[in-house]
Amino acid sequence: MKDALKGFGIFALVVAIIGGITFGGWEMGWWFKNQNTTRTAQMYDHSYGRQEALKAGVQQGIVAVLTNDRTIVSLDPKADAALVAVTKAQTVGILNDNVCKNAALIDPANPLTGQTAEFVAANCYAGAMNPNSAYAAS
């Protein structure tokens, strides 16, 4: 009887060790897959094409902000109050979503330059509109 219990104990220990190795390997496989997915996403975010697309998005957003700004200036604040309010709100949205968020994703190794960089520095902070921006008071 003792030998049977000893044999069963050894068998249970071997099964537990094999189960632990199998489960550990399975978990490690998921961990490696997660690391690989994260690395792939980082490589994509820093790729030349992605960075150029972000820069183009920033520039298009700046053009839209400046166009809206000219539209607001051309409107009569009293007669077109509703349109002025909507245009100001749209300008803030474009500045936040198209300009500041995209600018925050641009790799410092390939930064914005010239007037684009100046506009972003004056109006954006940490991926959102700078509270001191001229458009924040709108």
N, C-alpha and C positions, 0 to 999 in steps of 0.2 A: 504494500500500500504506500509505503514511504517512497519507493522508487517511482510509482505512478504520479504521486504528488510532485516529486522533484522534477519529473519529466514534463508534467503540465506547467510547472512554474517556469522552467526553461523555455518551453514553447510560448507561454504568455509573454515572457520577457523579449524573446525574439520578435514576436508579432508586434509588441509595443515599440521596439526599436525600429523595425521596418516601417511601421505606421508613422512614427515620428520623423523618420528620414523622408518618407513620401510626402507627408504634410508640409514639412519644412522646405522641401524642394519645390512643392507647388506654390507655397507662399513666396519663396525667393523668385520663382518665375514671374509671378505677378509684380513683384517689386522691380525686377529688371525691365519688365514691359512698361511700367509706369515711368521709370527713369528714361527709357528710350523715347517714349512719347513726349516727355518734357523736353528732352534734348532736341528732338526733331522740331518741336514748336519753337524753341529758342533759335534754332538755325534758320527757320523760316522767317521769324520776326526780324532777324538781322541780315537777311539776304538782300542783295543789291536791289532786286526788283521790288521787294516789299518796302524797302526804305525810300525808293524813288516814288512809289505810289503814295506813301505817307506824305512826302514832301509836296507832291502834286495836290493832294487833298488839302494840305495846309494853304498852299497858294490859291487854290480855288475858293477856299473858305474866306481868305483875306479879301479876294476880289468881291465876293458876295457881301461881306461886311461893309466894304467901302462903297459899293453900289447902293446898299440900303442907306448908308450914311448920307450919300448925295440925294437920295430920294427923300429922306426926312427933311433935309435942308430946303428942298424945293417945295415942300408942302406948307400950306398955311396951318399953323398950329391950332388955331381956333376952329376953322372950317373943317379941317381934316383930322380932328383930334383922335378919332377911332383908328384911322389908317396910320397915323403917327405912332400910336400906342402898339398896334399890331406889328408894325415894321421894327420898332425898337425891341420888342420881345423876340421877334424873329432874328434880329441881329445878335442878341445875347445868346440865343440858342445855337446859331451858326458858330459864334465865337467859341462857345463851350464845346460843342460836339465835333465840329469839323476842324477847328484850328487848334485849340489847346490840347484836346485829348490826343490828336494825331501828333502834335509837336512833342508831347511827352514820350511818345513811343519811338521817336527818331534816335538812332544810335549816336552817341557822342563822338564816335570815331568818324562819322560822316554827317556833320552838323548842318543846320540851316545856315545860309549866308546872306549877307547884304540886308536889303530892306525887309525881307521876310523874317530874318533873325531879329531885327530891331523891333518889328511889329509884335512878334511873339514875346520878346523880352518885356515890352511895355504893357502887354495886355494879358499875359498868361502867367500862371504860377502853379507848379506841381500838377499839371494836367487839367486845370480849371481856370476860369476867368479870374484874373487878378482883381481883388477888391478895389485897388487903386486905379484900375483901368478907366479910361475916359468913357467907355461903354457901360461900366458898372453903374454909373449914376443915372443911366437912361431910365 
